[in-house]
């Protein structure tokens, strides 16, 4: 019998904010309605690769709905036909031996596929608690759910939502009290531009505004403004082609940019700084710190609610029941302590 190992997993809180009112519907009820309509894996998966011959699927797996309570699940990514490579560990071998191993099919003849990434989530009304992975973050879940809810027709047209960070009440009070943002510093590791195929998941629709949201080039430009995309934009095109910026990818090299003013700015400039300060703190791929006019500095994790839980791991596989129960208790504790507002 495999002996379980207790490990600590990080959690992050998000809140769903819709751009149009939905007659008292919440994200939880909309997901539940969608799962009731889309009952099979084939119904609730999407090919994010844009290539029918080489699909990469995202699906909601292990859904669990509670009447009047939570809906739990896992966002999973897999590519059919992907077989992992193995190295034969032989101290006496003269050369490395690489082998590809195909998993045996099930008794019914179904192929077992390699699961490339997975993140757990729990939803209560419009509150979300996420156990993110290195490959799957809140923006992927947001994009998938936007597609899924439209595909199930529980929301229509150009209506959608955003998963945003909500600071604790004392940080919100500091933001409101200090008001005017005088400087914004954003930073993080310099990484390769991410493909935007999985960020353009809204369904086909005749609404012009919806098509604007789907525009791949526009989405790519928004995502690639950081990291290598920003560096390329600062260089003359001829010089950019001479410098191999790809070497910076996964190099653990950090970059930061500060936007602000020293003494004063115009009313419009202040309005823009305040708007940017609110918008940039929701970005998953950069670290943001704000300096307010009264001298208060609010950094990184202060702008979001995070925590951790301990769960059992059996040969690298987490106990799903412990994950879901840990998420439940963590979020309810945050709400009961007023660290998270129920409104």
C-alpha positions as CSV (number, residue, x, y, z in Angstrom):
1,X,0.0,0.0,0.0
2,X,1.3,3.4,-1.0
3,X,2.1,5.6,2.1
4,X,0.7,9.1,1.6
5,X,2.9,12.2,1.8
6,X,1.6,15.4,3.2
7,X,2.4,18.4,1.1
8,X,1.6,22.1,1.2
9,X,-0.2,23.7,-1.7
10,X,-0.8,27.4,-2.4
11,X,-4.3,28.9,-2.9
12,X,-5.3,32.2,-4.4
13,X,-8.6,34.1,-4.2
14,X,-10.3,35.6,-7.2
15,X,-13.7,37.3,-7.7
16,X,-15.8,37.1,-10.8
17,X,-17.1,40.4,-12.1
18,X,-19.5,40.4,-15.0
19,X,-19.7,43.3,-17.5
20,X,-23.5,43.0,-17.5
21,X,-26.0,42.1,-14.8
22,X,-27.4,38.6,-15.0
23,X,-30.6,38.8,-12.9
24,X,-29.0,37.6,-9.7
25,X,-27.2,34.7,-11.4
26,X,-23.7,33.9,-10.1
27,X,-20.7,32.3,-11.7
28,X,-21.4,29.2,-9.6
29,X,-25.0,28.8,-10.8
30,X,-23.9,29.4,-14.4
31,X,-21.2,26.8,-14.3
32,X,-23.6,24.3,-12.7
33,X,-26.2,25.0,-15.5
34,X,-23.5,24.5,-18.1
35,X,-22.4,21.2,-16.6
36,X,-26.0,20.0,-16.5
37,X,-26.2,20.8,-20.3
38,X,-22.8,19.6,-21.2
39,X,-22.5,16.2,-19.5
40,X,-19.7,14.4,-21.4
41,X,-16.1,15.1,-21.9
42,X,-16.6,15.6,-25.6
43,X,-19.2,18.3,-24.8
44,X,-17.0,20.3,-22.4
45,X,-13.6,20.3,-24.1
46,X,-12.1,22.8,-26.5
47,X,-9.2,22.5,-28.9
48,X,-6.9,25.4,-28.0
49,X,-4.2,24.6,-30.5
50,X,-6.1,25.9,-33.6
51,X,-4.9,22.8,-35.4
52,X,-7.4,20.0,-36.0
53,X,-4.6,17.6,-36.9
54,X,-2.7,18.2,-33.7
55,X,-5.2,19.2,-31.1
56,X,-4.5,20.4,-27.5
57,X,-7.6,20.0,-25.4
58,X,-8.7,21.8,-22.3
59,X,-11.6,20.3,-20.3
60,X,-13.3,20.6,-16.9
61,X,-12.7,17.3,-15.1
62,X,-14.0,15.8,-11.8
63,X,-16.9,18.3,-11.4
64,X,-18.7,18.3,-8.2
65,X,-21.8,20.5,-7.6
66,X,-23.4,21.1,-4.3
67,X,-26.9,22.5,-4.1
68,X,-26.7,25.9,-2.4
69,X,-23.0,25.5,-1.9
70,X,-19.8,25.1,-4.0
71,X,-19.0,23.8,-7.4
72,X,-15.6,22.2,-7.6
73,X,-13.6,21.0,-10.5
74,X,-10.3,20.8,-12.3
75,X,-9.2,22.5,-15.5
76,X,-7.0,19.9,-17.4
77,X,-4.9,20.1,-20.5
78,X,-3.9,17.2,-22.7
79,X,-2.7,16.5,-26.2
80,X,-3.9,13.2,-27.8
81,X,-1.1,11.0,-29.0
82,X,1.5,12.4,-26.7
83,X,3.8,9.7,-25.3
84,X,6.4,10.7,-22.8
85,X,10.1,10.1,-23.4
86,X,12.2,8.1,-20.8
87,X,15.9,7.9,-20.2
88,X,17.2,4.4,-19.3
89,X,19.3,5.0,-16.1
90,X,22.2,2.6,-16.6
91,X,25.5,3.5,-14.9
92,X,27.4,1.0,-17.1
93,X,26.0,2.1,-20.4
94,X,28.3,3.7,-23.0
95,X,25.6,6.0,-24.3
96,X,22.2,7.3,-23.2
97,X,19.2,5.3,-24.2
98,X,16.0,7.2,-24.9
99,X,12.7,5.3,-25.1
100,X,9.1,6.4,-25.8
101,X,6.5,4.6,-23.7
102,X,2.9,4.3,-24.8
103,X,0.4,3.8,-22.1
104,X,-1.7,0.6,-22.5
105,X,-5.3,1.1,-23.6
106,X,-8.2,0.5,-21.2
107,X,-10.1,-2.8,-21.2
108,X,-12.7,-1.2,-23.4
109,X,-10.1,-0.1,-25.9
110,X,-9.9,3.6,-25.0
111,X,-6.5,5.2,-25.3
112,X,-4.9,6.6,-22.2
113,X,-3.6,10.1,-22.8
114,X,-0.8,12.0,-21.0
115,X,-2.2,14.7,-18.7
116,X,0.1,17.7,-19.2
117,X,-1.3,20.1,-16.6
118,X,-4.1,20.5,-14.1
119,X,-5.4,23.2,-11.7
120,X,-8.2,22.8,-9.1
121,X,-10.8,25.4,-8.5
122,X,-13.8,25.9,-6.2
123,X,-16.6,28.5,-6.8
124,X,-19.1,29.9,-4.2
125,X,-21.4,32.4,-5.8
126,X,-18.9,34.8,-7.4
127,X,-16.0,33.8,-5.1
128,X,-13.3,31.6,-6.5
129,X,-10.4,29.7,-4.8
130,X,-7.8,28.4,-7.1
131,X,-4.9,25.9,-6.7
132,X,-2.9,27.0,-9.7
133,X,-0.2,25.0,-11.5
134,X,2.9,26.4,-13.2
135,X,1.3,25.9,-16.6
136,X,-2.3,26.8,-15.7
137,X,-3.3,30.1,-14.1
138,X,-6.5,32.0,-13.5
139,X,-6.5,33.6,-17.0
140,X,-6.7,30.2,-18.6
141,X,-9.6,29.3,-16.4
142,X,-11.2,32.6,-17.2
143,X,-10.9,32.0,-20.9
144,X,-12.1,28.5,-20.7
145,X,-15.2,29.4,-18.7
146,X,-16.0,32.3,-21.0
147,X,-16.1,29.7,-23.9
148,X,-17.9,27.1,-21.8
149,X,-20.7,29.4,-20.6
150,X,-21.3,30.7,-24.1
151,X,-21.1,27.2,-25.6
152,X,-23.8,26.1,-23.1
153,X,-25.8,29.3,-23.9
154,X,-26.2,30.3,-20.3
155,X,-24.8,33.7,-21.2
156,X,-25.1,35.1,-24.7
157,X,-23.7,37.8,-27.0
158,X,-20.8,39.9,-25.8
159,X,-21.5,39.4,-22.1
160,X,-18.5,38.0,-20.2
161,X,-16.7,38.3,-16.9
162,X,-13.2,38.8,-15.4
163,X,-11.5,37.0,-12.6
164,X,-9.9,39.8,-10.5
165,X,-7.8,40.1,-7.4
166,X,-9.5,41.7,-4.4
167,X,-7.2,43.0,-1.6
168,X,-8.1,42.6,2.1
169,X,-10.4,45.3,3.6
170,X,-7.4,47.0,5.3
171,X,-5.5,47.3,2.0
172,X,-8.7,48.6,0.3
173,X,-9.0,51.2,3.1
174,X,-5.4,52.3,2.5
175,X,-6.0,52.5,-1.2
176,X,-9.2,54.6,-0.6
177,X,-7.5,56.7,2.1
178,X,-4.3,57.3,0.2
179,X,-6.1,57.7,-3.0
180,X,-3.9,59.2,-5.8
181,X,-1.3,56.7,-7.2
182,X,1.9,58.5,-7.9
183,X,4.0,55.6,-9.1
184,X,3.4,52.1,-10.4
185,X,6.3,49.6,-10.6
186,X,5.8,46.4,-12.6
187,X,8.3,43.6,-12.8
188,X,9.0,40.0,-13.1
189,X,11.0,37.4,-15.0
190,X,11.7,38.0,-18.7
191,X,9.9,35.2,-20.5
192,X,9.1,34.2,-24.0
193,X,5.9,35.6,-25.5
194,X,3.0,33.2,-24.8
195,X,0.8,31.8,-27.6
196,X,-2.6,33.4,-27.5
197,X,-4.5,30.5,-29.0
198,X,-5.9,29.6,-25.6
199,X,-6.8,33.2,-24.9
200,X,-9.3,33.5,-27.8
201,X,-11.9,31.1,-26.8
202,X,-15.2,33.0,-27.1
203,X,-17.7,31.3,-29.5
204,X,-18.6,32.6,-33.0
205,X,-21.2,35.4,-32.8
206,X,-22.5,38.1,-35.1
207,X,-21.9,40.7,-32.5
208,X,-19.1,43.1,-33.6
209,X,-17.9,43.7,-30.0
210,X,-17.5,40.0,-29.4
211,X,-15.4,39.6,-32.6
212,X,-13.2,42.5,-31.3
213,X,-12.6,40.5,-28.1
214,X,-11.7,37.4,-30.2
215,X,-9.1,39.1,-32.3
216,X,-6.0,37.1,-31.9
217,X,-3.6,39.9,-32.9
218,X,-5.1,42.3,-30.4
219,X,-4.9,39.7,-27.6
220,X,-1.3,38.8,-28.6
221,X,-0.3,42.5,-28.5
222,X,-1.8,42.9,-25.0
223,X,0.0,39.8,-23.6
224,X,3.3,40.4,-25.3
225,X,3.7,43.9,-24.0
226,X,5.8,42.3,-21.2
227,X,9.0,40.4,-21.2
228,X,10.7,39.7,-24.5
229,X,7.9,41.5,-26.4
230,X,8.6,44.7,-24.6
231,X,12.4,44.5,-25.2
232,X,11.8,43.9,-28.9
233,X,9.6,46.9,-29.0
234,X,12.4,49.1,-27.6
235,X,14.9,48.0,-30.2
236,X,15.3,49.1,-33.8
237,X,14.0,46.2,-35.9
238,X,17.4,45.8,-37.6
239,X,19.1,45.6,-34.2
240,X,16.4,43.3,-32.8
241,X,17.1,40.7,-35.5
242,X,20.8,40.8,-34.6
243,X,20.3,40.1,-30.9
244,X,19.2,36.6,-29.8
245,X,16.7,37.6,-27.1
246,X,15.5,34.0,-26.9
247,X,18.5,33.3,-24.6
248,X,16.8,35.3,-21.9
249,X,13.9,32.8,-21.8
250,X,14.1,30.8,-18.5
251,X,17.3,32.7,-17.6
252,X,15.8,34.0,-14.3
253,X,16.6,37.5,-15.4
254,X,14.3,40.1,-13.9
255,X,13.0,43.3,-15.4
256,X,11.1,46.2,-13.8
257,X,9.5,49.4,-15.2
258,X,8.3,52.3,-13.2
259,X,5.6,54.7,-14.4
260,X,4.9,57.8,-12.3
261,X,5.4,61.5,-11.6
262,X,7.6,63.4,-9.2
263,X,5.7,66.5,-8.0
264,X,2.4,66.9,-9.8
265,X,0.4,65.9,-12.8
266,X,-2.8,67.0,-14.5
267,X,-6.2,65.7,-13.4
268,X,-6.4,63.5,-16.5
269,X,-2.9,62.2,-15.7
270,X,-3.9,61.3,-12.1
271,X,-7.1,59.7,-13.4
272,X,-5.0,57.5,-15.7
273,X,-2.5,56.6,-13.0
274,X,-5.4,55.5,-10.7
275,X,-7.0,53.5,-13.5
276,X,-3.7,51.8,-14.4
277,X,-2.9,51.0,-10.7
278,X,-6.3,49.2,-10.5
279,X,-5.9,47.4,-13.8
280,X,-2.3,46.2,-13.6
281,X,-2.7,44.5,-10.2
282,X,-4.9,41.9,-11.8
283,X,-2.2,40.7,-14.3
284,X,-1.1,37.1,-13.5
285,X,2.3,37.5,-15.2
286,X,3.8,40.6,-13.6
287,X,4.4,41.8,-10.1
288,X,2.9,45.2,-9.3
289,X,3.7,47.6,-6.5
290,X,1.9,51.0,-6.0
291,X,3.1,54.1,-4.2
292,X,0.3,56.5,-3.0
293,X,0.4,60.2,-2.6
294,X,0.3,59.9,1.2
295,X,3.5,57.9,1.1
296,X,1.9,54.4,1.5
297,X,3.5,51.6,-0.5
298,X,1.5,48.6,-1.4
299,X,3.4,45.7,-2.9
300,X,2.8,42.4,-4.7
301,X,0.9,40.0,-2.4
302,X,-0.7,42.8,-0.5
303,X,-2.9,43.3,-3.6
304,X,-4.3,39.8,-3.5
305,X,-5.5,37.2,-1.0
306,X,-3.5,34.1,-0.8
307,X,-2.9,31.1,1.5
308,X,-2.1,27.5,1.7
309,X,-3.5,24.1,2.8
310,X,-1.9,20.7,3.5
311,X,-3.2,17.7,1.5
312,X,-2.2,14.1,1.1
313,X,-0.3,13.0,-2.0
314,X,-0.3,9.4,-3.1
315,X,2.7,8.7,-5.4
316,X,2.4,12.3,-6.7
317,X,-1.4,12.3,-7.0
318,X,-3.2,14.7,-4.7
319,X,-6.2,13.5,-2.7
320,X,-9.1,15.2,-4.6
321,X,-11.4,15.1,-1.6
322,X,-8.9,16.7,0.6
323,X,-8.2,19.4,-2.0
324,X,-11.9,20.3,-2.3
325,X,-12.5,20.2,1.4
326,X,-9.4,22.3,2.1
327,X,-10.5,24.9,-0.5
328,X,-13.9,25.0,1.2
329,X,-12.6,25.5,4.7
330,X,-10.0,28.1,3.6
331,X,-12.5,30.3,1.7
332,X,-15.3,30.0,4.3
333,X,-12.7,31.0,7.0
334,X,-11.7,34.1,5.0
335,X,-15.3,35.1,4.6
336,X,-16.2,34.5,8.2
337,X,-13.2,36.6,9.4
338,X,-14.3,39.4,7.0
339,X,-11.0,39.2,5.2
340,X,-13.2,38.6,2.1
341,X,-16.3,40.7,1.7
342,X,-19.4,38.6,0.8
343,X,-20.8,41.4,-1.4
